[in-house]
């Protein structure tokens, strides 16, 4: 089983707020959708990451970590 780590990166003076999705295959920065609930946002980000790395899998679950980060677990189709 694999998991995608998703971190929220606060806005800076030069960059807007964004999310960073990371696995051993690399990382992807995405802008947040301010209309979504947190779990929906994590699923959207995880699905975009799956497309980005061209994996043949789906999100099987999402959850929060004690430090405020999120994780999305994935499984084969």
Protein Blocks (a to p, Z undefined) as FASTA:
>chain_A
ZZdddddddddfkbccddddddfkbccdddddfkbcfklmmmmmmmmmmmmnopacddfb
dcddfkopacdddddZZ
